[in-house]
Amino acid sequence: MTDVPRDLDRYFSENAERIRSELFDLLAIPSVSARSEHDPDTRRAAQWIAGSLGAAGLKATVHETPGQPVVVGEYRDAPAGAPTVLVYGHYDVQPAEPLELWTSPPFEPSVRDGRIYARGSVDDKGQLFLHIKALEAHLAVRGKLPINVILLAEGEEEVGSVNLASFVEAQKQLLRCDAVVISDSAMFAPGLPSVLSSLRGLAYFQIDVQGPAQDLHSGSYGGAVVNPAMALARILATMHDAQGRVAIPGFYDAVRDWPAHVREQMRTLPFRDEDFRAEVGAPGLGGESGYSVLEQLWTRPTCEVNGLLSGYTGEGAKTVLPAKAMAKVSCRLVPDQDPAEIERLMAEHVRRVAPPGATATVTPLHGGRPWRAELDGPLYDAARRALATAFGREPVITGEGGSIPVVGDFERVLGAPVLLVGFGLPGENAHAPDEWMSVENFEKGMRAIAVLWEEISGDYHSQY
Amino acid sequence: MTDVPRDLDRYFSENAERIRSELFDLLAIPSVSARSEHDPDTRRAAQWIAGSLGAAGLKATVHETPGQPVVVGEYRDAPAGAPTVLVYGHYDVQPAEPLELWTSPPFEPSVRDGRIYARGSVDDKGQLFLHIKALEAHLAVRGKLPINVILLAEGEEEVGSVNLASFVEAQKQLLRCDAVVISDSAMFAPGLPSVLSSLRGLAYFQIDVQGPAQDLHSGSYGGAVVNPAMALARILATMHDAQGRVAIPGFYDAVRDWPAHVREQMRTLPFRDEDFRAEVGAPGLGGESGYSVLEQLWTRPTCEVNGLLSGYTGEGAKTVLPAKAMAKVSCRLVPDQDPAEIERLMAEHVRRVAPPGATATVTPLHGGRPWRAELDGPLYDAARRALATAFGREPVITGEGGSIPVVGDFERVLGAPVLLVGFGLPGENAHAPDEWMSVENFEKGMRAIAVLWEEISGDYHSQY
C-alpha cells in the first residue's frame, strides 16, 4: 500500500480552510429542485458549480434543458492515448422540511463532532465538490491531469433526473468516455471504503380489480357478488410461496448467479441481523429463506405491495361492498431480469389467478433495469488501489437494494463501465433532517479521487 | 279467500282524498334526523304523528329522549283476553341530497304514474301512516278495535335508533305486548305481498397489521422486511376456501338449517340471476357454491372486505414499503350465529394465520344478532290471511341480507314475536333521489293492516 503523493496531500492540507469555506458557500444555496419557488436558487447553484469548475482550470458550460441546467466541465489536454473519465454528480437537494427537526438550519452549514451538517452535505453537493477539488489539486500543483475529464452536474436528480437521459443521448459525442465515476452513495461502515457492485432494477405496477359497477350495501348484496377487495387479496397472496420466493411463473428464469467470491466477501461484512431488525423496528425479519439479509437486499429480486386502497377506510364501520380495489405492486429486479419481461409475466399471472366475477387489470407504471458492476476490469482495480491508498485498507464490495436509473443510462448510451464509489455513511440522513457528511470522509475522499486519476491513467495505459 | 269487510273498504274509499292530503302534509315536513338544522322539523313531525293518533281515537303521548322524541299511541279497550299488538315505525327520513337529481322537490309530494314521490314516502312515513289510518277506520266505522294496540314511532331510525333500545328497556311495562308488527320493508315484486322471514346479523372488525416502525424505502429494505400489506393480503386470502365457503374454523358450527319448505318456496320466486348480475353491474356472480343467489343473500353467512388501506395510494409510483396495513372486514350472520363467538373465532383465526415478522390485531367494531321469524304461529297465519284478502293472493316468504337491529331488541326485551310485513317495492329509491311509494300498495296496505287486526283477534282468541 502506497501513500497519497506528497504534493497533492500538501495541497489539500494547506487549502483545507479555503476548501471548507467554498463548500459552505455551495451548501448555503437552497437548490431544492422539487420546489419551483427555489428555481432561482437552483440556477444559482448551477452557476456556482460552473464558476468553481472554471476556477479549477476546466472549461465550463451551462447547458439549458427543459428543466434545470446541466453543467459540464471539460479537461481535454491529457497525453495522447490517455483515457477519458466522466464524473457525474448533482447540485440539487431534497426539500429540508420539517425544518423544526434540524439542530442547525439546513442551509447554514455547521461542523459538530467531525460532521458537516447541512442539506446536501452528503447528497450530493459534498461528494460532487470533492471531485472538483481533486481536479483542482492536480491542475494547481502539476499544471495538468493524467487523464481527460468530463464533469457533468445535473440539477434534477432529486426529482427523477427527468431530462438527463435525453441530454446524454443528445450530447453523446461531447460525453464520449472510457469510464464513468459517480460518488453519490455511502460506505458500508466508518473506515471501510466501499465499491458498490450492484443496483436492483424495478418493475412497478398498479393492479385494479373491478367488481360491481358501484359500491353496494354489504348486507343486501354480500354473498352473491364477488368482493373485489377480497379478490385482490387472493391475487396478492399468490405472489409468494411459503418459503418467501416469488411464485410468479418464470420470475427467476433470467436471474444470474453471483460470483462465489462476491457472496463470500458479503458474508464477511460487519452486519448483525438483530441490529437491522431493531433499526427497522419490525417484530421480526422475513423474506426469501436460504439467504442472508444482505443477500436478500442486494442480490435477490422481490415483489412488494406499496399501496392498497378499497372501499371505506375512515373511522368506525361502514357496511359497503366496494366496487373496486387497487394495489400498487413493485418488483425489485436483479441481473439479468428485464422489466418488460417481468411486466409480461405479472400480467399473465394475474390473468391466470384472478377469480371470475371481477375484472383485474395490470397497468405498468414504471420500470428500470438492474445493474451489476464489472469487478474485474482496470476501472475497479484502479479504484481498489486508490481507496486503499487514501483510507489505509482495501475497499469492501457492497450492493444496493434500490435503483439509480442514470447508471444504466450512462452504460447504455455511452458504452462505458460505471464505478460507484461513495463517501457517505450509514445514518447520514440523506433525505431527512440533520443530514451530515463525515469530515474525515470528505478529506480522504478528495485524496482517494485525486489518486484515482493517477491509477486510472496507469492502468488504462498499460492495459489498453 | 274472503273480501275486505265492506264497511272498512268503503271508509278507505270515501276518505281516500282526505287521507292522501293528510299524508302529503306529513311528507312535506323535512324531518331529516341526520341534520341538526332540521331538529325543529323532526320535532314537528313527532307532534304531527301524535295529533294524527289522537284524531284517530288513540291516547297519544310524546316521550322525550336524549335525541328525538318517541311517540306512543295506545288503545286499551279491546275485550278481555284480546291480544295486544305493538306497531313500530319511524317518522324521520334520510337526507334528500343531491337535490338536483329529484324530478320533483323531495318535500313537495307529487303523484306520477301511480307513484307517490317524496322523501319518506315509503321509508317510512307512508307505511307508518297507513297503520294509523287502518286503526282510524276501525274506530270510525265500528267505534272499537278487536285488539289492544300500542303504536310506537321513533325519530332516529335513519341515524341508528341510538335511543330506542334504552327507551324500550325503560318502558317495557308500557310496551308489554303479544306481537310486534313492523312495516318498513318491501314486497318482492309488484302484486306479490311478502312476509320477511329473516335478517342477517353482523360482526364487523378492523384488522391492523404492523410491520416496521415507519415506512421504509422498498429498494433499500425490500426482501428482508415483512411487508404488512402483503401479510394482510395473505391473511384475507385464508378467509374463504375454493368453493367460496368461509374458511374460519368453527364459523358454520351454529348455523341452523332452514326449513325445507321455506327454501322450496324461495326457489319459486320470480328471480333471474342474469337480471341481478345486470343490476349490480358485475362481470359475473360468485359466492358460496351450491346455493342460489337468494339463498346466498338471505340464508347464508358471509365474510366481506369493506375497506383496505396501506402505503401509497395516489397517482403514479412511490417505492414505499409500508409500515402498516388495514382492512375493514365484516361477517353477515345467520341464526344461530352469535356475533361475540364470531369475534372470538376471527381473532383466533387471524392469530393463527398471521405471518411472523408482522403484528396483526383484530378490533371488533360493531355487532348485531341475526333474526329469523316464526313462520308457524298465529301471527304469521293471521298475516297470511290478511294479505291474501287485501292483495288477492297468498304472500310469499322473503329474506333480507341486511340487518335491522331493533327487531332483535323488541323480541329480546318484550318477549314477543315480530312480524315484518312491508309494502315497498324494488327500485323504490328508499335512500336515493326520487323515492316513491306505489299508490296501489298504499291503498291495499291500509286494507291489509285493517284486516290483520281482525285476523289476529280471531287467531289469538281461538288459540290462546
Interface residues (C-beta under 8 A of the other chain):
Chain A: R200 L202 Y204 Q210 G211 P212 A213 Q214 L216 H217 S218 G219 S220 Y221 G222 G223 A224 V225 V226 N227 A229 M230 L232 A233 R234 L236 A237 M239 H240 F276 V280 G281 A282 P283 G284 L285 G286 G287 E288 V293 Q296 L297 R300 P301 T302 C303 E304 V305 N306 G307 L308 L309 S310 G311 Y312 T313 G316 A317 K318 T319 V320 L321 P322 A325 M326 A327 K328 S330 R332 P355 P356 G357 A358 T359 L365 H366 E400 G401 G402 S403
Chain B: R200 L202 Y204 Q210 G211 P212 A213 Q214 L216 H217 S218 G219 S220 Y221 G222 G223 A224 V225 V226 N227 A229 M230 L232 A233 R234 L236 A237 M239 H240 F276 V280 G281 A282 P283 G284 L285 G286 G287 E288 V293 Q296 L297 R300 P301 T302 C303 E304 V305 N306 G307 L308 L309 S310 G311 Y312 T313 G316 A317 K318 T319 V320 L321 P322 A325 M326 A327 K328 S330 R332 P355 P356 G357 A358 T359 L365 H366 E400 G401 G402 S403
